Amino acid sequence: MKAITDCTGILQHAKYVVPNRSEGYCTDDNARALLVAAKHYDLFQDESGLELMRIYLAFTFHAQNEDGTLRNFMSYQRDFLDSVGADEVLGRTLWACGYIASSRQIPEDMQQVARVIFEGGMRHATSDLYLRGIAYSLLGLCYMKDVLPNAREHIQRLALRMLQN
């Protein structure tokens, strides 16, 4: 992960461990990397994992629109190429941020930023999402069930939606 991460985030594509800068970045991959870095930090308390988390969390925070939706694709020149990403982007972001916001090992300031992102995106985690978006959102909500008011109601509603499909 370190080999394909720069100060902006994890690059979307690479040729083995050589980043393909022409493909830029995406929030979806940064949310995945954020979750991996957070779990690594929780397990090993490795400061390098903490630094990667800061990069991926900053990317995700920057990708979130004021209304809580998330942009996905960013060029290497740091310009977003879309206004709103797919359901999976929202779901994966909620999953990663739910994990971080509920972790007892991760520094408080990072937990607070993750919670801000989570709460902003949560209003878009509705039964209108496609199944993958719902599934990833549910994973994030399960981490937040004891932290976020009404999380259990959201879990129930989204789980029912999945069962209906």
Secondary structure as the mmCIF struct_conf table of DSSP 4:
data_model
#
loop_
_struct_conf.conf_type_id
_struct_conf.id
_struct_conf.beg_label_comp_id
_struct_conf.beg_label_asym_id
_struct_conf.beg_label_seq_id
_struct_conf.end_label_comp_id
_struct_conf.end_label_asym_id
_struct_conf.end_label_seq_id
HELX_RH_3T_P HELX_RH_3T_P1 LYS A 2 ILE A 4
STRN STRN1 THR A 5 THR A 5
BEND BEND1 CYS A 7 THR A 8
STRN STRN2 ILE A 10 LEU A 11
BEND BEND2 GLN A 12 GLN A 12
STRN STRN3 ALA A 14 LYS A 15
TURN_TY1_P TURN_TY1_P1 TYR A 16 VAL A 17
STRN STRN4 VAL A 18 PRO A 19
HELX_RH_3T_P HELX_RH_3T_P2 ARG A 21 GLU A 23
STRN STRN5 TYR A 25 CYS A 26
HELX_RH_AL_P HELX_RH_AL_P1 THR A 27 PHE A 44
HELX_RH_AL_P HELX_RH_AL_P2 GLU A 47 ALA A 63
STRN STRN6 GLN A 64 GLN A 64
TURN_TY1_P TURN_TY1_P2 GLU A 66 ASP A 67
BEND BEND3 GLY A 68 GLY A 68
STRN STRN7 LEU A 70 LEU A 70
STRN STRN8 PHE A 73 MET A 74
TURN_TY1_P TURN_TY1_P3 TYR A 76 GLN A 77
BEND BEND4 ARG A 78 ARG A 78
STRN STRN9 PHE A 80 PHE A 80
BEND BEND5 SER A 83 VAL A 84
HELX_RH_AL_P HELX_RH_AL_P3 ASP A 87 SER A 102
BEND BEND6 ARG A 104 ILE A 106
HELX_RH_AL_P HELX_RH_AL_P4 GLU A 108 MET A 122
TURN_TY1_P TURN_TY1_P4 ARG A 123 HIS A 124
BEND BEND7 THR A 126 THR A 126
TURN_TY1_P TURN_TY1_P5 SER A 127 ASP A 128
BEND BEND8 LEU A 129 LEU A 129
HELX_RH_AL_P HELX_RH_AL_P5 LEU A 131 MET A 144
TURN_TY1_P TURN_TY1_P6 LYS A 145 VAL A 147
BEND BEND9 LEU A 148 LEU A 148
TURN_TY1_P TURN_TY1_P7 PRO A 149 ASN A 150
HELX_RH_AL_P HELX_RH_AL_P6 ALA A 151 GLN A 164
#
